Amino acid sequence: KMRTEEGVNKTKYYVGESELSQERVNLLQMCVDEAVKAGLIEDPQIKLFERSRLQMLIDELTSQPDERFEEISLEYKDLLLSDNLVELFKERLHTMAKCDMEEARLEGSEDSLKELHAKERIIMMNLAQLAQGLVKEAQALGAELEVSMLEIIRSICEVAMDPSHKSQEDTAIALTDAVRDMRPLLDDAFVAYLKYAIAEEEGKLAREGVLDDPEYNRWLFVLKIVQEGVYAELSRGVKRYVDHIWYVLRMNSKSERKELLKKLIEVMPTMDVRPFVKVVNNIVSSLGTTVKGDFADGVILGEMTNKLLQLQRDVGDLLPPERIKELSKDADDWAAAQRKRLLERQKLTRQRLKAARQTGTVDPDSVLKQPGIEAERFD
């Protein structure tokens, strides 16, 4: 197990009684970073950081009056919504229980530690309740996000149902063009929503025993058709990015690979920059799937591990966040305009639904006379 000692001018690292050189420590840190990127291990820094932040939060709440609990806690929303929160609570409760048992064995031990632990347990219980409330708020935001996802699906369906298309070929061409125009909106969130919506709909229909009934599974088929179209459009872009990556990996030396990558980035369309970086990161992160038991294509990727890791480092050097932002500016502006249009249509849809609810109990035929029908006379 590695341990550290803070010196006057530097930190010393030890494994057992042996001191590690700074070069060995840097090499170990680089190995851990690349293992995280390849998906072999979870990032240990995240949990360490969240553990220290939880300690800071509890210390701050302990020293402040109860009236400030919510004000202080809400500054740590990301921590309270973390997947590691429950595990960190369990870890801390186990440590406190162990300390309390050891204190109980000692004669004449003071109760101050027990009182402190009792207060911390109350704080963690309140934090857990606040976290539950934040999860419900996140679910509400998710419902709003779902409305925007459904608006994208509705836009695609409108093209498919346009009566101006005279044949199936015309409809297919129009759908392809429409999906291509919506390309920046078809992000990871939308793809994930389609998978989620299909799984939820299939589960609901299966529980009701009508999964194969055409009267009930129409919406499921609409979702699957939209998913196929979206995947087909995304696959064209992914294939292009994979071709670029393959050209780079075919070069013999590191310098040649980096130089070719630099040339490709210089002529890359603005809409391709972010997706290209995403594909590179996804390929590298898939290197860890073989270790976790998924051996499909693992041997092929494993043979190119060093080249892929170098590719990711080169992409990071040539495309730092500020350069990505600069090169993607036109695409980001266009996507923002498309999202704005989508929100305006979403707002209009809500207004129509509100108007429909307000007039839902009114039968137009009972209040509007049809042409040619004489109005009833009242004496």
Secondary structure, DSSP 4 states (H G I P E B T S, - for coil): -EEEEE-SSSEEEEETTEEEPHHHHHHHHHHHHHHHHTTSS--HHHHHHHHHHHHHHHHHHHHS-GGGHHHHHGGGHHHHT-TTHHHHHHHHHHHHHHHHHHHHHSTT--SHHHHHHHHHHHHHHHHHHHHHHHHHHHHHHHHHHHHHHHHHHHHHHHHHT-TT--SHHHHHHHHHHHHHHTGGG--HHHHHHHHHHHHHHHHHHHHHT-TT-TTT-HHHHHHHHHHHHHHHHHHHHHHHHHHHHHHHHTSSSHHHHHHHHHHHHHT--GGGHHHHHHHHHHHHHGGGGTTTT--TTHHHHHHTHHHHHHHHHHHHHHS-HHHHHHHTHHHHHHHHHHHHHHHHHHHHHHHHHHHHHHTTT--HHHHSPPTTPPPPP--
